Amino acid sequence: MSDWVRERLHRDFAQALRVERMLYDSETAHQRLKVFENPTFGRVMTLDDVVQVTEADNFIYHEMLTHVPILAHGSARRVLIVGGGDGGMAREALRHAGIERVTMVEIDAGVVEFAKDYLPGISAGAFDDPRLELVIADGAEFMRRDGAAFDVIIVDSTDPVGPGEVLFTDSFYGHAKRRLAPDGILVTQNGVPFLQGAELTNTMRAFRSLFADAACYLATVPTYAGGPMAFGWGTDGPARETPLDVLRGRFEAAGIATDYYTPEVHQAAFALPGYVQKLLP
C-alpha cells in the first residue's frame, strides 16, 4: 500500500486514501504536512497523516461551522477563528457582507503558506480580503489575553493530540466565553462521536457549566470517517431558538449559495440520535 496514506487517528479503526500524486511532504516546526491528489477527493491535506481538508468535501465542514452560528446570531459583526490555517473557515465567514472583521489565530505559519501554495481553492481569496486579520500565535495564549469581544468564536482545531490538545480544556473554554460579546456564540469541532465519544462528553460537560444554552449539532463529512461529526454549541443568548422562517429570511438576505447548509438542515442538525444523546452529561 505504498501508494496509499493510512490514517491512524483511532486505535482500532483506520481509513486510507489512495495517493495518485504526492505534491508535498515535509516537516514543519509542529507537525508533518502532506498534500496529495486523490481521484475522488481532489487535493488532500494531512497533518501527521490525519486528514484535515480535501477539495471535494471541505464545504460541508466549513459551511456548518460558520453559517449555523452566524445566521443564528443574526447580527454578528466580529468573528474569531482559532485554527483554520487552510483558509476555508475564513472563506465562508467572509461571504457574509455584514461581517466587519474576521480574526484568524493559527499556530503554524507553515500551514497557512502551504495552503496558499497547494490548496488555493480552499481559501478562495480569503487571505486577500481586507477584513481578515491573520495572527500567527498559540490560540490558547491568544484567548487568555484581554482584548476585543467577538460575536462568534469558531474553534477549528485539530484533534485533541499534540498542538490541538490544549484547545479542548475547561480552561480554554472559560477564556473563550470571556471573549464573547453579549449573546455571542462559541462553536467547536468535536470529532466523530461514534469513535470519539469522550471528546464530545468532556466538551459538553464544560459547556454546561459555562453557558445557559449548551448543545451540539451534527454534519456528515465523508473523509472524517466513522459517522457524523459533532460540533459543540455554547451561548447565553437565544440564538438556537431562532424560528425557521427567520433563518430563511436571513439566508436569503445574505445571498449565499451553499452546497450543504440550508435553514432546514440548520434546525435539523440539532436533532440528535440516541447514541449521541447518551454521550451528553
C-alpha positions as CSV (number, residue, x, y, z in Angstrom):
1,M,0.0,0.0,0.0
2,S,2.9,2.4,-0.7
3,D,0.6,4.5,-2.9
4,W,-1.9,4.9,0.0
5,V,-1.9,7.2,3.0
6,R,-3.3,5.4,6.0
7,E,-4.8,7.5,8.8
8,R,-4.1,6.2,12.3
9,L,-6.2,8.6,14.3
10,H,-8.2,5.8,16.1
11,R,-6.8,2.9,18.0
12,D,-8.8,0.1,16.2
13,F,-10.2,1.8,13.1
14,A,-8.4,3.3,10.1
15,Q,-9.2,4.7,6.7
16,A,-6.8,5.0,3.8
17,L,-6.8,7.3,0.8
18,R,-5.1,6.4,-2.5
19,V,-2.3,8.8,-3.5
20,E,-2.5,9.4,-7.2
21,R,0.3,12.0,-7.0
22,M,2.2,13.3,-3.9
23,L,2.6,17.0,-4.2
24,Y,4.3,17.9,-0.9
25,D,5.7,16.0,2.1
26,S,7.7,17.9,4.7
27,E,8.1,18.5,8.4
28,T,7.2,21.9,9.9
29,A,8.2,23.1,13.4
30,H,5.0,21.5,14.8
31,Q,3.9,18.6,12.6
32,R,4.3,16.7,9.3
33,L,2.4,18.2,6.3
34,K,1.4,16.3,3.2
35,V,-0.7,17.2,0.3
36,F,-1.6,14.7,-2.4
37,E,-4.1,14.2,-5.2
38,N,-6.8,11.6,-4.9
39,P,-9.2,10.8,-7.8
40,T,-12.4,11.2,-5.7
41,F,-11.4,13.9,-3.2
42,G,-9.1,16.0,-5.3
43,R,-6.2,17.6,-3.3
44,V,-6.0,16.3,0.3
45,M,-4.0,17.8,3.1
46,T,-3.0,15.8,6.1
47,L,-1.1,16.6,9.3
48,D,0.7,13.6,10.7
49,D,-1.3,11.5,8.2
50,V,-4.6,12.6,9.7
51,V,-6.9,14.1,7.1
52,Q,-7.5,17.8,7.7
53,V,-9.2,19.0,4.5
54,T,-10.0,17.9,1.0
55,E,-11.0,19.9,-2.1
56,A,-14.1,17.8,-2.6
57,D,-15.9,17.7,0.8
58,N,-14.5,20.6,2.8
59,F,-17.6,22.7,2.0
60,I,-19.7,20.6,4.5
61,Y,-17.4,21.2,7.5
62,H,-16.8,24.9,6.7
63,E,-20.4,25.8,5.9
64,M,-21.7,24.2,9.1
65,L,-19.2,25.8,11.4
66,T,-19.7,29.2,10.0
67,H,-23.3,29.7,8.7
68,V,-25.0,28.0,11.6
69,P,-23.7,30.4,14.3
70,I,-23.6,33.5,12.1
71,L,-27.2,33.1,10.8
72,A,-28.5,32.0,14.2
73,H,-26.9,35.1,15.8
74,G,-28.4,37.4,13.1
75,S,-26.3,40.5,13.7
76,A,-22.7,39.2,14.0
77,R,-20.0,41.7,13.1
78,R,-16.8,40.2,14.6
79,V,-15.8,36.6,14.2
80,L,-12.8,34.8,15.7
81,I,-11.4,31.6,14.2
82,V,-9.0,29.6,16.2
83,G,-7.0,27.4,13.8
84,G,-8.3,27.2,10.3
85,G,-4.9,27.6,8.6
86,D,-6.2,26.3,5.3
87,G,-8.5,29.4,5.0
88,G,-11.7,27.6,4.4
89,M,-13.4,28.8,7.5
90,A,-12.4,32.4,6.8
91,R,-13.7,31.9,3.2
92,E,-17.2,31.0,4.4
93,A,-17.4,33.6,7.2
94,L,-16.3,36.4,4.9
95,R,-19.1,35.6,2.5
96,H,-21.4,37.4,4.9
97,A,-21.4,41.1,3.9
98,G,-22.3,42.1,7.5
99,I,-19.1,40.7,8.9
100,E,-16.8,43.6,9.5
101,R,-13.7,41.7,10.9
102,V,-12.6,38.1,10.9
103,T,-9.6,37.4,13.2
104,M,-7.9,34.1,12.5
105,V,-5.4,32.8,15.0
106,E,-3.2,30.0,13.6
107,I,-0.2,28.5,15.5
108,D,1.6,27.3,12.4
109,A,2.6,29.8,9.7
110,G,3.8,26.9,7.6
111,V,0.2,25.6,7.3
112,V,-1.0,28.9,6.0
113,E,1.8,29.3,3.4
114,F,1.4,25.7,2.4
115,A,-2.4,26.1,1.9
116,K,-1.9,29.3,-0.2
117,D,0.5,27.5,-2.5
118,Y,-1.0,24.0,-2.7
119,L,-4.7,24.5,-1.8
120,P,-5.6,27.9,-3.1
121,G,-9.1,26.8,-3.9
122,I,-9.9,26.2,-0.2
123,S,-9.3,29.8,0.8
124,A,-10.6,31.1,-2.5
125,G,-9.1,34.6,-1.9
126,A,-9.9,34.9,1.8
127,F,-6.3,35.7,2.7
128,D,-6.5,38.8,0.5
129,D,-9.8,40.1,2.0
130,P,-9.0,43.3,3.9
131,R,-11.5,42.2,6.6
132,L,-9.3,39.3,7.6
133,E,-6.7,39.7,10.3
134,L,-4.3,36.8,10.4
135,V,-2.5,36.3,13.7
136,I,0.3,33.7,14.0
137,A,0.1,32.7,17.6
138,D,-0.9,30.0,20.1
139,G,-4.7,30.0,20.2
140,A,-4.9,29.2,23.9
141,E,-2.5,32.0,24.7
142,F,-4.4,34.4,22.5
143,M,-7.7,33.6,24.2
144,R,-6.1,34.2,27.7
145,R,-5.3,37.8,26.8
146,D,-7.6,40.8,27.3
147,G,-8.9,42.1,24.0
148,A,-11.8,42.7,21.7
149,A,-15.0,40.8,22.2
150,F,-16.4,38.6,19.4
151,D,-19.9,37.8,18.3
152,V,-19.0,34.3,17.1
153,I,-15.9,32.3,18.0
154,I,-15.2,29.2,15.9
155,V,-12.6,26.7,17.2
156,D,-11.4,25.0,14.0
157,S,-8.9,22.8,15.8
158,T,-7.1,19.6,15.0
159,D,-7.9,16.5,17.1
160,P,-7.0,16.7,20.8
161,V,-3.5,15.4,20.4
162,G,-0.3,17.4,20.0
163,P,-0.7,21.1,19.4
164,G,-4.5,20.9,19.4
165,E,-4.9,19.2,22.8
166,V,-5.0,22.5,24.8
167,L,-8.0,23.7,22.8
168,F,-10.2,21.1,24.4
169,T,-9.6,22.1,28.0
170,D,-12.1,23.6,30.5
171,S,-9.7,26.5,31.0
172,F,-9.6,27.3,27.3
173,Y,-13.4,27.2,27.1
174,G,-13.7,29.5,30.1
175,H,-11.3,32.0,28.5
176,A,-13.3,31.7,25.2
177,K,-16.5,32.6,26.9
178,R,-14.9,35.7,28.4
179,R,-14.0,36.9,24.9
180,L,-17.6,36.6,23.7
181,A,-19.8,39.7,23.3
182,P,-23.3,39.6,24.9
183,D,-25.3,36.8,23.3
184,G,-22.2,35.6,21.5
185,I,-21.8,32.0,20.3
186,L,-19.0,29.6,20.7
187,V,-18.8,26.6,18.3
188,T,-16.2,23.9,18.3
189,Q,-15.3,20.7,16.3
190,N,-15.7,17.7,18.5
191,G,-14.8,14.8,16.3
192,V,-16.9,11.7,15.3
193,P,-19.0,10.7,18.4
194,F,-19.2,7.1,17.4
195,L,-15.4,6.8,17.7
196,Q,-14.5,9.8,19.9
197,G,-17.4,9.9,22.3
198,A,-15.3,11.1,25.3
199,E,-14.2,14.2,23.3
200,L,-17.8,15.3,23.0
201,T,-18.7,14.4,26.5
202,N,-15.9,16.4,28.0
203,T,-16.6,19.4,25.9
204,M,-20.4,19.3,26.7
205,R,-19.6,19.0,30.4
206,A,-17.5,22.1,30.3
207,F,-20.1,24.0,28.2
208,R,-23.0,23.1,30.5
209,S,-21.1,24.7,33.4
210,L,-20.4,27.8,31.4
211,F,-23.4,28.5,29.2
212,A,-27.1,28.9,29.6
213,D,-27.5,27.0,26.3
214,A,-25.1,24.2,25.7
215,A,-25.7,21.8,22.9
216,C,-24.2,20.1,19.9
217,Y,-25.2,19.6,16.3
218,L,-24.1,17.2,13.5
219,A,-23.0,17.0,9.9
220,T,-21.7,14.1,7.8
221,V,-18.3,14.7,6.2
222,P,-17.1,11.7,4.2
223,T,-13.4,12.0,4.9
224,Y,-14.0,12.4,8.7
225,A,-14.8,8.7,8.8
226,G,-16.9,6.8,11.4
227,G,-20.3,8.5,11.3
228,P,-21.5,12.1,11.6
229,M,-19.2,14.7,13.1
230,A,-20.3,16.7,16.2
231,F,-20.0,20.4,16.7
232,G,-20.2,22.0,20.1
233,W,-22.5,25.0,20.7
234,G,-22.4,27.3,23.6
235,T,-24.2,30.6,24.2
236,D,-26.0,32.6,26.9
237,G,-28.3,34.0,24.2
238,P,-31.5,32.8,22.5
239,A,-29.9,32.1,19.0
240,R,-30.7,28.3,18.9
241,E,-34.4,29.1,19.2
242,T,-34.4,31.3,16.0
243,P,-37.5,30.3,14.1
244,L,-37.1,28.6,10.7
245,D,-38.8,31.5,8.8
246,V,-36.3,33.9,10.4
247,L,-33.4,31.7,9.3
248,R,-34.8,31.5,5.8
249,G,-35.1,35.3,5.7
250,R,-31.5,35.8,6.9
251,F,-30.2,33.2,4.5
252,E,-32.0,34.8,1.5
253,A,-30.8,38.2,2.5
254,A,-27.2,37.0,2.8
255,G,-27.4,35.9,-0.9
256,I,-25.1,33.0,-0.3
257,A,-25.1,29.8,-2.4
258,T,-24.3,26.8,-0.3
259,D,-23.9,23.1,-1.1
260,Y,-24.7,21.6,2.3
261,Y,-26.1,24.3,4.6
262,T,-29.8,25.2,4.3
263,P,-32.0,26.7,7.1
264,E,-33.8,23.4,7.3
265,V,-30.6,21.4,7.7
266,H,-29.5,24.1,10.3
267,Q,-32.5,23.3,12.5
268,A,-32.4,19.5,11.9
269,A,-28.7,19.3,12.8
270,F,-29.6,19.8,16.4
271,A,-31.8,16.7,16.5
272,L,-29.5,14.0,17.9
273,P,-29.7,10.2,17.5
274,G,-29.9,8.3,20.7
275,Y,-26.3,7.2,20.9
276,V,-25.2,10.8,20.7
277,Q,-27.7,11.9,23.3
278,K,-26.3,9.3,25.7
279,L,-22.9,10.9,25.4
280,L,-24.2,14.3,26.7
281,P,-23.7,14.8,30.5
